[in-house]
Structure formats: C-alpha cells, structure tokens
Amino acid sequence: MPRIEIYTTQICPYCDRAKRLFKKKGVTWEEIDVSTDDGLRAFMTNRASGKRTVPQIFIDDLHVGGCDELYELEHDGKLDRLLGL
C-alpha cells in the first residue's frame, strides 16, 4: 500500500471530502494539520510547488494536488492504480 499524506486545516470541507474518498477506498493516510504551524505550511507550499491551499495530497512522493485533482483521478479511473487497488 502506498504512503498517502494529506496536508489539511481544521475547518476544510475539501479536506473532509478527500478523506471521505480515501475512506471509501479502504486506504489509510497520514493527516498533517498546517492550521497553526507557519513553518509546516511553508514546507507544504514548497513541496507542492507553491500551492498554499489545502488539501495538498501526496501518494508516495507524487504530488496529486488538491481535492479536485483527486476526484479527477477517480473519475478517469487512475486513482485505484496509484493506490495499488
């Protein structure tokens, strides 16, 4: 199973939506809350090529993007392959 990391904030409907899809897929993820840690948000932004919005999602070290990009992968039938399903 690949390592899934989701950078989130405490109040974020898009973060919740992304986590619901992963839960539906039966996979686990590591949630990294950047709500109150400017250094951690800066790290996320750098890792996500300048993107500051949440969620920012990584599968292994592949930057998937945000919730919209995650659901686009699902719609295109590519997410299961990335998840090893």
Residue frames as qw, qx, qy, qz and C-alpha x, y, z in Angstrom:
[[0.000, 0.890, 0.456, 0.000, 0.00, 0.00, 0.00],
 [0.410, 0.505, -0.045, 0.758, 1.44, 3.42, -0.88],
 [0.289, -0.396, -0.445, 0.749, 2.01, 6.15, 1.68],
 [0.032, 0.737, 0.454, 0.500, -0.69, 8.80, 1.50],
 [0.294, -0.301, -0.346, 0.839, -0.15, 12.22, 3.05],
 [0.013, 0.772, 0.489, 0.406, -2.84, 14.89, 3.24],
 [0.224, -0.034, -0.278, 0.934, -1.97, 18.41, 4.37],
 [0.208, -0.682, -0.652, -0.259, -5.11, 19.88, 5.95],
 [0.076, -0.309, 0.325, -0.890, -6.53, 22.58, 8.17],
 [0.145, 0.145, 0.831, -0.517, -9.04, 22.15, 10.96],
 [0.481, 0.574, 0.458, -0.479, -12.03, 23.57, 9.10],
 [0.122, 0.436, -0.618, -0.643, -11.86, 22.50, 5.46],
 [0.808, 0.255, 0.321, -0.423, -14.72, 20.87, 3.58],
 [0.670, 0.589, -0.424, -0.160, -12.41, 19.94, 0.70],
 [0.025, 0.458, -0.852, 0.251, -10.09, 18.14, 3.11],
 [0.594, 0.005, 0.651, -0.473, -13.07, 16.25, 4.51],
 [0.802, 0.460, -0.016, -0.381, -14.22, 15.32, 1.01],
 [0.460, 0.580, -0.672, -0.004, -10.77, 13.98, 0.08],
 [0.182, -0.300, 0.860, -0.370, -10.59, 11.93, 3.29],
 [0.746, 0.175, 0.397, -0.505, -14.07, 10.51, 2.62],
 [0.760, 0.510, -0.325, -0.238, -12.91, 9.23, -0.78],
 [0.257, 0.479, -0.816, 0.199, -9.85, 7.58, 0.75],
 [0.455, -0.125, 0.717, -0.512, -12.04, 6.05, 3.46],
 [0.820, 0.334, 0.099, -0.453, -14.41, 4.71, 0.78],
 [0.638, 0.544, -0.542, -0.050, -11.37, 3.17, -0.95],
 [0.926, -0.365, -0.092, 0.019, -10.37, 1.50, 2.32],
 [0.671, 0.342, -0.273, 0.598, -6.93, 3.08, 2.49],
 [0.505, -0.734, -0.237, 0.387, -5.20, 4.84, 5.34],
 [0.387, 0.733, -0.010, 0.560, -3.47, 8.19, 5.24],
 [0.482, -0.312, -0.339, 0.746, -1.33, 10.46, 7.34],
 [0.022, 0.905, 0.337, 0.258, -3.00, 13.79, 8.05],
 [0.505, -0.079, -0.167, 0.843, -0.72, 16.77, 8.55],
 [0.072, -0.896, -0.437, 0.039, -2.55, 19.76, 10.03],
 [0.477, 0.207, 0.016, 0.854, -0.97, 23.05, 8.96],
 [0.185, -0.851, -0.442, -0.213, -3.58, 25.26, 10.68],
 [0.396, -0.918, 0.018, 0.021, -1.33, 26.72, 13.32],
 [0.706, -0.397, 0.346, 0.474, 2.18, 25.96, 12.11],
 [0.363, 0.868, -0.132, -0.312, 3.55, 28.51, 9.65],
 [0.141, -0.581, 0.761, 0.251, 6.75, 26.52, 9.19],
 [0.484, 0.127, 0.865, 0.028, 4.84, 23.37, 8.32],
 [0.518, 0.750, 0.339, -0.232, 2.61, 25.31, 5.89],
 [0.160, 0.824, -0.431, -0.331, 5.75, 26.75, 4.26],
 [0.319, -0.288, 0.886, 0.176, 7.15, 23.22, 3.94],
 [0.547, 0.448, 0.700, -0.105, 3.85, 22.06, 2.35],
 [0.388, 0.862, 0.043, -0.324, 3.84, 25.03, -0.03],
 [0.006, -0.680, 0.664, 0.311, 7.40, 24.33, -1.12],
 [0.391, -0.061, 0.915, 0.078, 6.70, 20.62, -1.53],
 [0.467, 0.595, 0.647, -0.099, 3.52, 21.40, -3.53],
 [0.441, 0.263, 0.388, 0.765, 5.36, 23.70, -5.97],
 [0.018, 0.110, -0.023, 0.993, 3.99, 26.90, -4.46],
 [0.457, -0.475, -0.553, -0.510, 0.40, 25.81, -3.84],
 [0.035, -0.236, 0.576, -0.782, -0.87, 27.12, -0.48],
 [0.693, -0.190, -0.065, -0.692, -4.44, 25.82, -0.46],
 [0.223, -0.161, 0.937, -0.216, -5.49, 22.69, 1.36],
 [0.844, -0.368, 0.356, 0.159, -5.72, 19.88, 0.98],
 [0.364, 0.676, -0.611, -0.192, -2.44, 19.11, -0.71],
 [0.940, -0.099, 0.276, -0.177, -2.25, 15.38, -1.32],
 [0.184, 0.618, -0.750, -0.146, 0.75, 13.15, -1.93],
 [0.982, -0.023, 0.107, -0.152, 0.67, 9.46, -2.83],
 [0.833, -0.046, 0.026, 0.551, 4.12, 8.14, -2.11],
 [0.311, -0.457, 0.032, 0.833, 6.11, 11.16, -3.28],
 [0.155, 0.390, 0.600, 0.681, 3.80, 12.01, -6.20],
 [0.132, 0.273, 0.299, -0.905, 2.05, 15.34, -5.70],
 [0.184, 0.500, 0.829, 0.169, -1.57, 14.67, -6.67],
 [0.055, -0.396, -0.179, -0.899, -2.75, 18.21, -5.93],
 [0.335, -0.096, 0.437, -0.829, -5.95, 19.09, -4.13],
 [0.531, 0.221, 0.715, -0.399, -9.40, 17.61, -3.77],
 [0.640, 0.606, -0.015, -0.471, -10.48, 18.45, -7.33],
 [0.352, 0.573, -0.716, -0.189, -7.43, 16.72, -8.80],
 [0.259, -0.148, 0.924, -0.240, -8.00, 13.70, -6.56],
 [0.615, 0.392, 0.540, -0.421, -11.59, 13.33, -7.78],
 [0.538, 0.665, -0.324, -0.405, -10.45, 13.85, -11.36],
 [0.083, 0.403, -0.911, -0.043, -8.09, 10.87, -10.96],
 [0.424, 0.139, 0.822, -0.353, -11.02, 8.87, -9.57],
 [0.615, 0.578, 0.177, -0.507, -13.28, 9.92, -12.46],
 [0.471, 0.650, -0.524, -0.283, -10.61, 8.99, -15.01],
 [0.991, -0.056, -0.101, -0.070, -10.09, 5.56, -13.42],
 [0.551, 0.557, -0.464, 0.412, -6.47, 6.33, -12.45],
 [0.378, -0.669, 0.403, -0.497, -6.74, 6.60, -8.66],
 [0.954, -0.220, 0.149, -0.141, -7.05, 2.86, -7.98],
 [0.835, 0.384, -0.197, 0.343, -3.83, 2.23, -9.87],
 [0.138, 0.682, -0.397, 0.598, -1.99, 4.85, -7.78],
 [0.603, -0.500, 0.372, -0.499, -3.40, 3.27, -4.62],
 [0.081, 0.306, -0.948, -0.016, -2.44, -0.25, -5.70],
 [0.603, 0.132, 0.563, -0.550, -6.06, -1.43, -5.73]]
